[in-house]
Amino acid sequence: MSDTYTSLTWTTDSYERLVEDGLKIQYSDSLDRFTIREGDPLSARVDSKRKIAPSRGDWRVAVGTRSSMAADRTHFHIIDTV
């Protein structure tokens, strides 16, 4: 088995979207990282990070998440944190 890892990182710039009822949604801190070791399909892993902040008028909330996904021979392993 090789010690060579391949990794792809995808980030998205922050942006806002205005919904028809005046709700503004800001998206930021988006990142996805895919990693795999050459010759070892069970080493595949993805890690993601997101932040969303809806607002309207004087109120605003923000939610951030982190997720990771991997697998072994018999199970998928998924971890999500809010």
mmCIF file of the N, C-alpha and C atoms, coordinates in Angstrom:
data_MODEL
# 
_entry.id   MODEL 
# 
loop_
_atom_site.group_PDB 
_atom_site.id 
_atom_site.type_symbol 
_atom_site.label_atom_id 
_atom_site.label_alt_id 
_atom_site.label_comp_id 
_atom_site.label_asym_id 
_atom_site.label_entity_id 
_atom_site.label_seq_id 
_atom_site.pdbx_PDB_ins_code 
_atom_site.Cartn_x 
_atom_site.Cartn_y 
_atom_site.Cartn_z 
_atom_site.occupancy 
_atom_site.B_iso_or_equiv 
_atom_site.pdbx_formal_charge 
_atom_site.auth_seq_id 
_atom_site.auth_comp_id 
_atom_site.auth_asym_id 
_atom_site.auth_atom_id 
_atom_site.pdbx_PDB_model_num 
ATOM 1   N N  . MET A 1 1  ? 0.840   -1.171 0.000  1.00 0.00 ? 1  MET A N  1 
ATOM 2   C CA . MET A 1 1  ? 0.000   0.000  0.000  1.00 0.00 ? 1  MET A CA 1 
ATOM 3   C C  . MET A 1 1  ? 0.890   1.241  0.000  1.00 0.00 ? 1  MET A C  1 
ATOM 4   N N  . SER A 1 2  ? 0.484   2.215  -0.760 1.00 0.00 ? 2  SER A N  1 
ATOM 5   C CA . SER A 1 2  ? 1.262   3.442  -0.910 1.00 0.00 ? 2  SER A CA 1 
ATOM 6   C C  . SER A 1 2  ? 1.049   4.395  0.264  1.00 0.00 ? 2  SER A C  1 
ATOM 7   N N  . ASP A 1 3  ? 2.040   5.236  0.507  1.00 0.00 ? 3  ASP A N  1 
ATOM 8   C CA . ASP A 1 3  ? 1.901   6.306  1.497  1.00 0.00 ? 3  ASP A CA 1 
ATOM 9   C C  . ASP A 1 3  ? 1.513   7.623  0.824  1.00 0.00 ? 3  ASP A C  1 
ATOM 10  N N  . THR A 1 4  ? 1.119   7.545  -0.446 1.00 0.00 ? 4  THR A N  1 
ATOM 11  C CA . THR A 1 4  ? 0.751   8.729  -1.197 1.00 0.00 ? 4  THR A CA 1 
ATOM 12  C C  . THR A 1 4  ? -0.732  9.042  -1.007 1.00 0.00 ? 4  THR A C  1 
ATOM 13  N N  . TYR A 1 5  ? -1.006  10.226 -0.500 1.00 0.00 ? 5  TYR A N  1 
ATOM 14  C CA . TYR A 1 5  ? -2.386  10.689 -0.320 1.00 0.00 ? 5  TYR A CA 1 
ATOM 15  C C  . TYR A 1 5  ? -2.715  11.726 -1.380 1.00 0.00 ? 5  TYR A C  1 
ATOM 16  N N  . THR A 1 6  ? -3.928  11.689 -1.860 1.00 0.00 ? 6  THR A N  1 
ATOM 17  C CA . THR A 1 6  ? -4.428  12.713 -2.764 1.00 0.00 ? 6  THR A CA 1 
ATOM 18  C C  . THR A 1 6  ? -5.531  13.459 -2.037 1.00 0.00 ? 6  THR A C  1 
ATOM 19  N N  . SER A 1 7  ? -5.494  14.780 -2.124 1.00 0.00 ? 7  SER A N  1 
ATOM 20  C CA . SER A 1 7  ? -6.469  15.597 -1.425 1.00 0.00 ? 7  SER A CA 1 
ATOM 21  C C  . SER A 1 7  ? -6.985  16.682 -2.362 1.00 0.00 ? 7  SER A C  1 
ATOM 22  N N  . LEU A 1 8  ? -8.273  16.920 -2.311 1.00 0.00 ? 8  LEU A N  1 
ATOM 23  C CA . LEU A 1 8  ? -8.909  17.988 -3.075 1.00 0.00 ? 8  LEU A CA 1 
ATOM 24  C C  . LEU A 1 8  ? -9.665  18.857 -2.091 1.00 0.00 ? 8  LEU A C  1 
ATOM 25  N N  . THR A 1 9  ? -9.404  20.150 -2.117 1.00 0.00 ? 9  THR A N  1 
ATOM 26  C CA . THR A 1 9  ? -10.096 21.091 -1.237 1.00 0.00 ? 9  THR A CA 1 
ATOM 27  C C  . THR A 1 9  ? -10.884 22.058 -2.093 1.00 0.00 ? 9  THR A C  1 
ATOM 28  N N  . TRP A 1 10 ? -12.155 22.233 -1.729 1.00 0.00 ? 10 TRP A N  1 
ATOM 29  C CA . TRP A 1 10 ? -13.047 23.113 -2.463 1.00 0.00 ? 10 TRP A CA 1 
ATOM 30  C C  . TRP A 1 10 ? -13.618 24.126 -1.482 1.00 0.00 ? 10 TRP A C  1 
ATOM 31  N N  . THR A 1 11 ? -13.402 25.398 -1.732 1.00 0.00 ? 11 THR A N  1 
ATOM 32  C CA . THR A 1 11 ? -13.967 26.445 -0.881 1.00 0.00 ? 11 THR A CA 1 
ATOM 33  C C  . THR A 1 11 ? -14.914 27.301 -1.711 1.00 0.00 ? 11 THR A C  1 
ATOM 34  N N  . THR A 1 12 ? -15.882 27.886 -1.042 1.00 0.00 ? 12 THR A N  1 
ATOM 35  C CA . THR A 1 12 ? -16.852 28.764 -1.693 1.00 0.00 ? 12 THR A CA 1 
ATOM 36  C C  . THR A 1 12 ? -16.776 30.129 -1.043 1.00 0.00 ? 12 THR A C  1 
ATOM 37  N N  . ASP A 1 13 ? -16.726 31.172 -1.854 1.00 0.00 ? 13 ASP A N  1 
ATOM 38  C CA . ASP A 1 13 ? -16.710 32.527 -1.326 1.00 0.00 ? 13 ASP A CA 1 
ATOM 39  C C  . ASP A 1 13 ? -18.017 32.821 -0.588 1.00 0.00 ? 13 ASP A C  1 
ATOM 40  N N  . SER A 1 14 ? -17.952 33.746 0.347  1.00 0.00 ? 14 SER A N  1 
ATOM 41  C CA . SER A 1 14 ? -19.152 34.183 1.058  1.00 0.00 ? 14 SER A CA 1 
ATOM 42  C C  . SER A 1 14 ? -20.093 34.880 0.083  1.00 0.00 ? 14 SER A C  1 
ATOM 43  N N  . TYR A 1 15 ? -21.382 34.681 0.287  1.00 0.00 ? 15 TYR A N  1 
ATOM 44  C CA . TYR A 1 15 ? -22.372 35.375 -0.537 1.00 0.00 ? 15 TYR A CA 1 
ATOM 45  C C  . TYR A 1 15 ? -23.677 35.503 0.240  1.00 0.00 ? 15 TYR A C  1 
ATOM 46  N N  . GLU A 1 16 ? -24.539 36.391 -0.230 1.00 0.00 ? 16 GLU A N  1 
ATOM 47  C CA . GLU A 1 16 ? -25.838 36.606 0.395  1.00 0.00 ? 16 GLU A CA 1 
ATOM 48  C C  . GLU A 1 16 ? -26.935 36.355 -0.627 1.00 0.00 ? 16 GLU A C  1 
ATOM 49  N N  . ARG A 1 17 ? -28.078 35.950 -0.111 1.00 0.00 ? 17 ARG A N  1 
ATOM 50  C CA . ARG A 1 17 ? -29.246 35.738 -0.949 1.00 0.00 ? 17 ARG A CA 1 
ATOM 51  C C  . ARG A 1 17 ? -30.433 36.404 -0.265 1.00 0.00 ? 17 ARG A C  1 
ATOM 52  N N  . LEU A 1 18 ? -31.217 37.147 -1.005 1.00 0.00 ? 18 LEU A N  1 
ATOM 53  C CA . LEU A 1 18 ? -32.400 37.800 -0.471 1.00 0.00 ? 18 LEU A CA 1 
ATOM 54  C C  . LEU A 1 18 ? -33.620 37.012 -0.926 1.00 0.00 ? 18 LEU A C  1 
ATOM 55  N N  . VAL A 1 19 ? -34.399 36.531 0.039  1.00 0.00 ? 19 VAL A N  1 
ATOM 56  C CA . VAL A 1 19 ? -35.605 35.753 -0.250 1.00 0.00 ? 19 VAL A CA 1 
ATOM 57  C C  . VAL A 1 19 ? -36.775 36.731 -0.357 1.00 0.00 ? 19 VAL A C  1 
ATOM 58  N N  . GLU A 1 20 ? -37.788 36.394 -1.098 1.00 0.00 ? 20 GLU A N  1 
ATOM 59  C CA . GLU A 1 20 ? -38.880 37.316 -1.423 1.00 0.00 ? 20 GLU A CA 1 
ATOM 60  C C  . GLU A 1 20 ? -39.582 37.946 -0.220 1.00 0.00 ? 20 GLU A C  1 
ATOM 61  N N  . ASP A 1 21 ? -39.589 37.319 0.942  1.00 0.00 ? 21 ASP A N  1 
ATOM 62  C CA . ASP A 1 21 ? -40.278 37.889 2.104  1.00 0.00 ? 21 ASP A CA 1 
ATOM 63  C C  . ASP A 1 21 ? -39.371 38.777 2.960  1.00 0.00 ? 21 ASP A C  1 
ATOM 64  N N  . GLY A 1 22 ? -38.225 39.181 2.430  1.00 0.00 ? 22 GLY A N  1 
ATOM 65  C CA . GLY A 1 22 ? -37.315 40.068 3.149  1.00 0.00 ? 22 GLY A CA 1 
ATOM 66  C C  . GLY A 1 22 ? -36.262 39.343 3.973  1.00 0.00 ? 22 GLY A C  1 
ATOM 67  N N  . LEU A 1 23 ? -36.270 38.026 3.946  1.00 0.00 ? 23 LEU A N  1 
ATOM 68  C CA . LEU A 1 23 ? -35.269 37.251 4.669  1.00 0.00 ? 23 LEU A CA 1 
ATOM 69  C C  . LEU A 1 23 ? -33.956 37.288 3.892  1.00 0.00 ? 23 LEU A C  1 
ATOM 70  N N  . LYS A 1 24 ? -32.899 37.696 4.567  1.00 0.00 ? 24 LYS A N  1 
ATOM 71  C CA . LYS A 1 24 ? -31.567 37.712 3.958  1.00 0.00 ? 24 LYS A CA 1 
ATOM 72  C C  . LYS A 1 24 ? -30.795 36.529 4.529  1.00 0.00 ? 24 LYS A C  1 
ATOM 73  N N  . ILE A 1 25 ? -30.165 35.754 3.669  1.00 0.00 ? 25 ILE A N  1 
ATOM 74  C CA . ILE A 1 25 ? -29.396 34.596 4.105  1.00 0.00 ? 25 ILE A CA 1 
ATOM 75  C C  . ILE A 1 25 ? -27.953 34.784 3.658  1.00 0.00 ? 25 ILE A C  1 
ATOM 76  N N  . GLN A 1 26 ? -27.049 34.772 4.617  1.00 0.00 ? 26 GLN A N  1 
ATOM 77  C CA . GLN A 1 26 ? -25.621 34.914 4.328  1.00 0.00 ? 26 GLN A CA 1 
ATOM 78  C C  . GLN A 1 26 ? -24.962 33.549 4.479  1.00 0.00 ? 26 GLN A C  1 
ATOM 79  N N  . TYR A 1 27 ? -24.224 33.148 3.466  1.00 0.00 ? 27 TYR A N  1 
ATOM 80  C CA . TYR A 1 27 ? -23.491 31.889 3.481  1.00 0.00 ? 27 TYR A CA 1 
ATOM 81  C C  . TYR A 1 27 ? -22.006 32.215 3.552  1.00 0.00 ? 27 TYR A C  1 
ATOM 82  N N  . SER A 1 28 ? -21.271 31.541 4.433  1.00 0.00 ? 28 SER A N  1 
ATOM 83  C CA . SER A 1 28 ? -19.836 31.792 4.531  1.00 0.00 ? 28 SER A CA 1 
ATOM 84  C C  . SER A 1 28 ? -19.122 30.564 5.086  1.00 0.00 ? 28 SER A C  1 
ATOM 85  N N  . ASP A 1 29 ? -17.811 30.614 5.068  1.00 0.00 ? 29 ASP A N  1 
ATOM 86  C CA . ASP A 1 29 ? -16.975 29.537 5.624  1.00 0.00 ? 29 ASP A CA 1 
ATOM 87  C C  . ASP A 1 29 ? -17.307 28.160 5.057  1.00 0.00 ? 29 ASP A C  1 
ATOM 88  N N  . SER A 1 30 ? -17.551 28.074 3.755  1.00 0.00 ? 30 SER A N  1 
ATOM 89  C CA . SER A 1 30 ? -17.844 26.777 3.138  1.00 0.00 ? 30 SER A CA 1 
ATOM 90  C C  . SER A 1 30 ? -16.552 26.123 2.678  1.00 0.00 ? 30 SER A C  1 
ATOM 91  N N  . LEU A 1 31 ? -16.339 24.901 3.124  1.00 0.00 ? 31 LEU A N  1 
ATOM 92  C CA . LEU A 1 31 ? -15.128 24.168 2.772  1.00 0.00 ? 31 LEU A CA 1 
ATOM 93  C C  . LEU A 1 31 ? -15.451 22.686 2.680  1.00 0.00 ? 31 LEU A C  1 
ATOM 94  N N  . ASP A 1 32 ? -14.979 22.030 1.648  1.00 0.00 ? 32 ASP A N  1 
ATOM 95  C CA . ASP A 1 32 ? -15.062 20.577 1.510  1.00 0.00 ? 32 ASP A CA 1 
ATOM 96  C C  . ASP A 1 32 ? -13.664 20.071 1.198  1.00 0.00 ? 32 ASP A C  1 
ATOM 97  N N  . ARG A 1 33 ? -13.232 19.032 1.908  1.00 0.00 ? 33 ARG A N  1 
ATOM 98  C CA . ARG A 1 33 ? -11.915 18.441 1.656  1.00 0.00 ? 33 ARG A CA 1 
ATOM 99  C C  . ARG A 1 33 ? -12.095 16.930 1.479  1.00 0.00 ? 33 ARG A C  1 
ATOM 100 N N  . PHE A 1 34 ? -11.681 16.437 0.326  1.00 0.00 ? 34 PHE A N  1 
ATOM 101 C CA . PHE A 1 34 ? -11.758 15.015 0.004  1.00 0.00 ? 34 PHE A CA 1 
ATOM 102 C C  . PHE A 1 34 ? -10.341 14.455 0.027  1.00 0.00 ? 34 PHE A C  1 
ATOM 103 N N  . THR A 1 35 ? -10.129 13.329 0.727  1.00 0.00 ? 35 THR A N  1 
ATOM 104 C CA . THR A 1 35 ? -8.798  12.743 0.851  1.00 0.00 ? 35 THR A CA 1 
ATOM 105 C C  . THR A 1 35 ? -8.889  11.236 0.658  1.00 0.00 ? 35 THR A C  1 
ATOM 106 N N  . ILE A 1 36 ? -7.886  10.667 -0.019 1.00 0.00 ? 36 ILE A N  1 
ATOM 107 C CA . ILE A 1 36 ? -7.811  9.209  -0.199 1.00 0.00 ? 36 ILE A CA 1 
ATOM 108 C C  . ILE A 1 36 ? -6.343  8.809  -0.342 1.00 0.00 ? 36 ILE A C  1 
ATOM 109 N N  . ARG A 1 37 ? -6.000  7.650  0.197  1.00 0.00 ? 37 ARG A N  1 
ATOM 110 C CA . ARG A 1 37 ? -4.641  7.123  0.044  1.00 0.00 ? 37 ARG A CA 1 
ATOM 111 C C  . ARG A 1 37 ? -4.627  6.200  -1.170 1.00 0.00 ? 37 ARG A C  1 
ATOM 112 N N  . GLU A 1 38 ? -3.618  6.365  -2.001 1.00 0.00 ? 38 GLU A N  1 
ATOM 113 C CA . GLU A 1 38 ? -3.503  5.569  -3.217 1.00 0.00 ? 38 GLU A CA 1 
ATOM 114 C C  . GLU A 1 38 ? -3.517  4.073  -2.894 1.00 0.00 ? 38 GLU A C  1 
ATOM 115 N N  . GLY A 1 39 ? -4.374  3.329  -3.576 1.00 0.00 ? 39 GLY A N  1 
ATOM 116 C CA . GLY A 1 39 ? -4.461  1.882  -3.395 1.00 0.00 ? 39 GLY A CA 1 
ATOM 117 C C  . GLY A 1 39 ? -5.294  1.443  -2.207 1.00 0.00 ? 39 GLY A C  1 
ATOM 118 N N  . ASP A 1 40 ? -5.911  2.359  -1.502 1.00 0.00 ? 40 ASP A N  1 
ATOM 119 C CA . ASP A 1 40 ? -6.692  2.023  -0.307 1.00 0.00 ? 40 ASP A CA 1 
ATOM 120 C C  . ASP A 1 40 ? -8.056  2.712  -0.344 1.00 0.00 ? 40 ASP A C  1 
ATOM 121 N N  . PRO A 1 41 ? -9.032  2.129  -1.027 1.00 0.00 ? 41 PRO A N  1 
ATOM 122 C CA . PRO A 1 41 ? -10.336 2.792  -1.155 1.00 0.00 ? 41 PRO A CA 1 
ATOM 123 C C  . PRO A 1 41 ? -11.020 3.038  0.193  1.00 0.00 ? 41 PRO A C  1 
ATOM 124 N N  . LEU A 1 42 ? -10.700 2.256  1.210  1.00 0.00 ? 42 LEU A N  1 
ATOM 125 C CA . LEU A 1 42 ? -11.324 2.453  2.516  1.00 0.00 ? 42 LEU A CA 1 
ATOM 126 C C  . LEU A 1 42 ? -10.730 3.636  3.283  1.00 0.00 ? 42 LEU A C  1 
ATOM 127 N N  . SER A 1 43 ? -9.690  4.251  2.731  1.00 0.00 ? 43 SER A N  1 
ATOM 128 C CA . SER A 1 43 ? -9.125  5.439  3.375  1.00 0.00 ? 43 SER A CA 1 
ATOM 129 C C  . SER A 1 43 ? -9.847  6.715  2.931  1.00 0.00 ? 43 SER A C  1 
ATOM 130 N N  . ALA A 1 44 ? -10.787 6.608  1.997  1.00 0.00 ? 44 ALA A N  1 
ATOM 131 C CA . ALA A 1 44 ? -11.505 7.787  1.498  1.00 0.00 ? 44 ALA A CA 1 
ATOM 132 C C  . ALA A 1 44 ? -12.217 8.494  2.645  1.00 0.00 ? 44 ALA A C  1 
ATOM 133 N N  . ARG A 1 45 ? -12.135 9.812  2.624  1.00 0.00 ? 45 ARG A N  1 
ATOM 134 C CA . ARG A 1 45 ? -12.726 10.617 3.693  1.00 0.00 ? 45 ARG A CA 1 
ATOM 135 C C  . ARG A 1 45 ? -13.127 11.970 3.116  1.00 0.00 ? 45 ARG A C  1 
ATOM 136 N N  . VAL A 1 46 ? -14.201 12.524 3.646  1.00 0.00 ? 46 VAL A N  1 
ATOM 137 C CA . VAL A 1 46 ? -14.602 13.886 3.293  1.00 0.00 ? 46 VAL A CA 1 
ATOM 138 C C  . VAL A 1 46 ? -14.890 14.652 4.582  1.00 0.00 ? 46 VAL A C  1 
ATOM 139 N N  . ASP A 1 47 ? -14.388 15.872 4.645  1.00 0.00 ? 47 ASP A N  1 
ATOM 140 C CA . ASP A 1 47 ? -14.638 16.770 5.770  1.00 0.00 ? 47 ASP A CA 1 
ATOM 141 C C  . ASP A 1 47 ? -15.258 18.046 5.202  1.00 0.00 ? 47 ASP A C  1 
ATOM 142 N N  . SER A 1 48 ? -16.318 18.532 5.853  1.00 0.00 ? 48 SER A N  1 
ATOM 143 C CA . SER A 1 48 ? -17.033 19.714 5.375  1.00 0.00 ? 48 SER A CA 1 
ATOM 144 C C  . SER A 1 48 ? -17.265 20.691 6.517  1.00 0.00 ? 48 SER A C  1 
ATOM 145 N N  . LYS A 1 49 ? -17.313 21.967 6.161  1.00 0.00 ? 49 LYS A N  1 
ATOM 146 C CA . LYS A 1 49 ? -17.606 23.018 7.129  1.00 0.00 ? 49 LYS A CA 1 
ATOM 147 C C  . LYS A 1 49 ? -18.541 24.014 6.456  1.00 0.00 ? 49 LYS A C  1 
ATOM 148 N N  . ARG A 1 50 ? -19.574 24.456 7.184  1.00 0.00 ? 50 ARG A N  1 
ATOM 149 C CA . ARG A 1 50 ? -20.538 25.413 6.654  1.00 0.00 ? 50 ARG A CA 1 
ATOM 150 C C  . ARG A 1 50 ? -20.948 26.408 7.724  1.00 0.00 ? 50 ARG A C  1 
ATOM 151 N N  . LYS A 1 51 ? -21.326 27.607 7.294  1.00 0.00 ? 51 LYS A N  1 
ATOM 152 C CA . LYS A 1 51 ? -21.926 28.593 8.201  1.00 0.00 ? 51 LYS A CA 1 
ATOM 153 C C  . LYS A 1 51 ? -23.024 29.311 7.428  1.00 0.00 ? 51 LYS A C  1 
ATOM 154 N N  . ILE A 1 52 ? -24.192 29.444 8.048  1.00 0.00 ? 52 ILE A N  1 
ATOM 155 C CA . ILE A 1 52 ? -25.319 30.129 7.440  1.00 0.00 ? 52 ILE A CA 1 
ATOM 156 C C  . ILE A 1 52 ? -25.884 31.092 8.482  1.00 0.00 ? 52 ILE A C  1 
ATOM 157 N N  . ALA A 1 53 ? -26.247 32.297 8.039  1.00 0.00 ? 53 ALA A N  1 
ATOM 158 C CA . ALA A 1 53 ? -26.751 33.318 8.966  1.00 0.00 ? 53 ALA A CA 1 
ATOM 159 C C  . ALA A 1 53 ? -27.970 34.016 8.359  1.00 0.00 ? 53 ALA A C  1 
ATOM 160 N N  . PRO A 1 54 ? -29.172 33.520 8.652  1.00 0.00 ? 54 PRO A N  1 
ATOM 161 C CA . PRO A 1 54 ? -30.379 34.209 8.195  1.00 0.00 ? 54 PRO A CA 1 
ATOM 162 C C  . PRO A 1 54 ? -30.653 35.446 9.053  1.00 0.00 ? 54 PRO A C  1 
ATOM 163 N N  . SER A 1 55 ? -31.234 36.485 8.437  1.00 0.00 ? 55 SER A N  1 
ATOM 164 C CA . SER A 1 55 ? -31.588 37.689 9.182  1.00 0.00 ? 55 SER A CA 1 
ATOM 165 C C  . SER A 1 55 ? -32.769 38.385 8.515  1.00 0.00 ? 55 SER A C  1 
ATOM 166 N N  . ARG A 1 56 ? -33.489 39.143 9.315  1.00 0.00 ? 56 ARG A N  1 
ATOM 167 C CA . ARG A 1 56 ? -34.583 39.980 8.814  1.00 0.00 ? 56 ARG A CA 1 
ATOM 168 C C  . ARG A 1 56 ? -34.771 41.125 9.811  1.00 0.00 ? 56 ARG A C  1 
ATOM 169 N N  . GLY A 1 57 ? -34.700 42.331 9.335  1.00 0.00 ? 57 GLY A N  1 
ATOM 170 C CA . GLY A 1 57 ? -34.871 43.470 10.233 1.00 0.00 ? 57 GLY A CA 1 
ATOM 171 C C  . GLY A 1 57 ? -33.815 43.477 11.327 1.00 0.00 ? 57 GLY A C  1 
ATOM 172 N N  . ASP A 1 58 ? -34.285 43.486 12.590 1.00 0.00 ? 58 ASP A N  1 
ATOM 173 C CA . ASP A 1 58 ? -33.373 43.564 13.736 1.00 0.00 ? 58 ASP A CA 1 
ATOM 174 C C  . ASP A 1 58 ? -32.858 42.222 14.247 1.00 0.00 ? 58 ASP A C  1 
ATOM 175 N N  . TRP A 1 59 ? -33.354 41.123 13.737 1.00 0.00 ? 59 TRP A N  1 
ATOM 176 C CA . TRP A 1 59 ? -32.908 39.847 14.279 1.00 0.00 ? 59 TRP A CA 1 
ATOM 177 C C  . TRP A 1 59 ? -31.974 39.122 13.311 1.00 0.00 ? 59 TRP A C  1 
ATOM 178 N N  . ARG A 1 60 ? -31.103 38.316 13.897 1.00 0.00 ? 60 ARG A N  1 
ATOM 179 C CA . ARG A 1 60 ? -30.116 37.551 13.119 1.00 0.00 ? 60 ARG A CA 1 
ATOM 180 C C  . ARG A 1 60 ? -29.729 36.312 13.920 1.00 0.00 ? 60 ARG A C  1 
ATOM 181 N N  . VAL A 1 61 ? -29.618 35.200 13.270 1.00 0.00 ? 61 VAL A N  1 
ATOM 182 C CA . VAL A 1 61 ? -29.117 33.978 13.889 1.00 0.00 ? 61 VAL A CA 1 
ATOM 183 C C  . VAL A 1 61 ? -27.982 33.443 13.017 1.00 0.00 ? 61 VAL A C  1 
ATOM 184 N N  . ALA A 1 62 ? -27.153 32.612 13.579 1.00 0.00 ? 62 ALA A N  1 
ATOM 185 C CA . ALA A 1 62 ? -26.068 32.000 12.816 1.00 0.00 ? 62 ALA A CA 1 
ATOM 186 C C  . ALA A 1 62 ? -25.915 30.547 13.260 1.00 0.00 ? 62 ALA A C  1 
ATOM 187 N N  . VAL A 1 63 ? -25.694 29.681 12.310 1.00 0.00 ? 63 VAL A N  1 
ATOM 188 C CA . VAL A 1 63 ? -25.491 28.262 12.591 1.00 0.00 ? 63 VAL A CA 1 
ATOM 189 C C  . VAL A 1 63 ? -24.254 27.808 11.821 1.00 0.00 ? 63 VAL A C  1 
ATOM 190 N N  . GLY A 1 64 ? -23.355 27.156 12.527 1.00 0.00 ? 64 GLY A N  1 
ATOM 191 C CA . GLY A 1 64 ? -22.166 26.593 11.897 1.00 0.00 ? 64 GLY A CA 1 
ATOM 192 C C  . GLY A 1 64 ? -22.177 25.078 12.067 1.00 0.00 ? 64 GLY A C  1 
ATOM 193 N N  . THR A 1 65 ? -21.722 24.367 11.055 1.00 0.00 ? 65 THR A N  1 
ATOM 194 C CA . THR A 1 65 ? -21.661 22.905 11.127 1.00 0.00 ? 65 THR A CA 1 
ATOM 195 C C  . THR A 1 65 ? -20.306 22.406 10.643 1.00 0.00 ? 65 THR A C  1 
ATOM 196 N N  . ARG A 1 66 ? -19.910 21.275 11.180 1.00 0.00 ? 66 ARG A N  1 
ATOM 197 C CA . ARG A 1 66 ? -18.745 20.518 10.708 1.00 0.00 ? 66 ARG A CA 1 
ATOM 198 C C  . ARG A 1 66 ? -19.190 19.073 10.547 1.00 0.00 ? 66 ARG A C  1 
ATOM 199 N N  . SER A 1 67 ? -18.800 18.468 9.450  1.00 0.00 ? 67 SER A N  1 
ATOM 200 C CA . SER A 1 67 ? -19.184 17.085 9.173  1.00 0.00 ? 67 SER A CA 1 
ATOM 201 C C  . SER A 1 67 ? -17.985 16.324 8.626  1.00 0.00 ? 67 SER A C  1 
ATOM 202 N N  . SER A 1 68 ? -17.915 15.046 8.957  1.00 0.00 ? 68 SER A N  1 
ATOM 203 C CA . SER A 1 68 ? -16.912 14.176 8.347  1.00 0.00 ? 68 SER A CA 1 
ATOM 204 C C  . SER A 1 68 ? -17.556 12.836 8.048  1.00 0.00 ? 68 SER A C  1 
ATOM 205 N N  . MET A 1 69 ? -17.071 12.205 6.991  1.00 0.00 ? 69 MET A N  1 
ATOM 206 C CA . MET A 1 69 ? -17.609 10.928 6.558  1.00 0.00 ? 69 MET A CA 1 
ATOM 207 C C  . MET A 1 69 ? -16.452 10.038 6.108  1.00 0.00 ? 69 MET A C  1 
ATOM 208 N N  . ALA A 1 70 ? -16.466 8.794  6.568  1.00 0.00 ? 70 ALA A N  1 
ATOM 209 C CA . ALA A 1 70 ? -15.465 7.796  6.184  1.00 0.00 ? 70 ALA A CA 1 
ATOM 210 C C  . ALA A 1 70 ? -16.146 6.424  6.268  1.00 0.00 ? 70 ALA A C  1 
ATOM 211 N N  . ALA A 1 71 ? -15.409 5.377  5.984  1.00 0.00 ? 71 ALA A N  1 
ATOM 212 C CA . ALA A 1 71 ? -15.985 4.032  6.039  1.00 0.00 ? 71 ALA A CA 1 
ATOM 213 C C  . ALA A 1 71 ? -14.897 3.013  6.327  1.00 0.00 ? 71 ALA A C  1 
ATOM 214 N N  . ASP A 1 72 ? -15.316 1.887  6.899  1.00 0.00 ? 72 ASP A N  1 
ATOM 215 C CA . ASP A 1 72 ? -14.442 0.716  6.973  1.00 0.00 ? 72 ASP A CA 1 
ATOM 216 C C  . ASP A 1 72 ? -15.119 -0.387 6.168  1.00 0.00 ? 72 ASP A C  1 
ATOM 217 N N  . ARG A 1 73 ? -14.689 -1.609 6.306  1.00 0.00 ? 73 ARG A N  1 
ATOM 218 C CA . ARG A 1 73 ? -15.246 -2.690 5.480  1.00 0.00 ? 73 ARG A CA 1 
ATOM 219 C C  . ARG A 1 73 ? -16.733 -2.933 5.711  1.00 0.00 ? 73 ARG A C  1 
ATOM 220 N N  . THR A 1 74 ? -17.251 -2.592 6.874  1.00 0.00 ? 74 THR A N  1 
ATOM 221 C CA . THR A 1 74 ? -18.636 -2.941 7.184  1.00 0.00 ? 74 THR A CA 1 
ATOM 222 C C  . THR A 1 74 ? -19.533 -1.750 7.540  1.00 0.00 ? 74 THR A C  1 
ATOM 223 N N  . HIS A 1 75 ? -18.961 -0.587 7.807  1.00 0.00 ? 75 HIS A N  1 
ATOM 224 C CA . HIS A 1 75 ? -19.776 0.526  8.283  1.00 0.00 ? 75 HIS A CA 1 
ATOM 225 C C  . HIS A 1 75 ? -19.345 1.863  7.682  1.00 0.00 ? 75 HIS A C  1 
ATOM 226 N N  . PHE A 1 76 ? -20.319 2.754  7.558  1.00 0.00 ? 76 PHE A N  1 
ATOM 227 C CA . PHE A 1 76 ? -20.029 4.150  7.283  1.00 0.00 ? 76 PHE A CA 1 
ATOM 228 C C  . PHE A 1 76 ? -19.901 4.855  8.621  1.00 0.00 ? 76 PHE A C  1 
ATOM 229 N N  . HIS A 1 77 ? -19.006 5.817  8.699  1.00 0.00 ? 77 HIS A N  1 
ATOM 230 C CA . HIS A 1 77 ? -18.795 6.592  9.930  1.00 0.00 ? 77 HIS A CA 1 
ATOM 231 C C  . HIS A 1 77 ? -19.061 8.056  9.599  1.00 0.00 ? 77 HIS A C  1 
ATOM 232 N N  . ILE A 1 78 ? -20.118 8.596  10.189 1.00 0.00 ? 78 ILE A N  1 
ATOM 233 C CA . ILE A 1 78 ? -20.527 9.966  9.913  1.00 0.00 ? 78 ILE A CA 1 
ATOM 234 C C  . ILE A 1 78 ? -20.571 10.715 11.240 1.00 0.00 ? 78 ILE A C  1 
ATOM 235 N N  . ILE A 1 79 ? -19.902 11.859 11.266 1.00 0.00 ? 79 ILE A N  1 
ATOM 236 C CA . ILE A 1 79 ? -19.885 12.698 12.478 1.00 0.00 ? 79 ILE A CA 1 
ATOM 237 C C  . ILE A 1 79 ? -20.321 14.099 12.053 1.00 0.00 ? 79 ILE A C  1 
ATOM 238 N N  . ASP A 1 80 ? -21.328 14.622 12.733 1.00 0.00 ? 80 ASP A N  1 
ATOM 239 C CA . ASP A 1 80 ? -21.817 15.976 12.476 1.00 0.00 ? 80 ASP A CA 1 
ATOM 240 C C  . ASP A 1 80 ? -21.819 16.758 13.780 1.00 0.00 ? 80 ASP A C  1 
ATOM 241 N N  . THR A 1 81 ? -21.362 17.977 13.712 1.00 0.00 ? 81 THR A N  1 
ATOM 242 C CA . THR A 1 81 ? -21.347 18.866 14.872 1.00 0.00 ? 81 THR A CA 1 
ATOM 243 C C  . THR A 1 81 ? -21.977 20.191 14.477 1.00 0.00 ? 81 THR A C  1 
ATOM 244 N N  . VAL A 1 82 ? -22.915 20.665 15.287 1.00 0.00 ? 82 VAL A N  1 
ATOM 245 C CA . VAL A 1 82 ? -23.563 21.950 15.042 1.00 0.00 ? 82 VAL A CA 1 
ATOM 246 C C  . VAL A 1 82 ? -23.042 22.941 16.056 1.00 0.00 ? 82 VAL A C  1 
# 
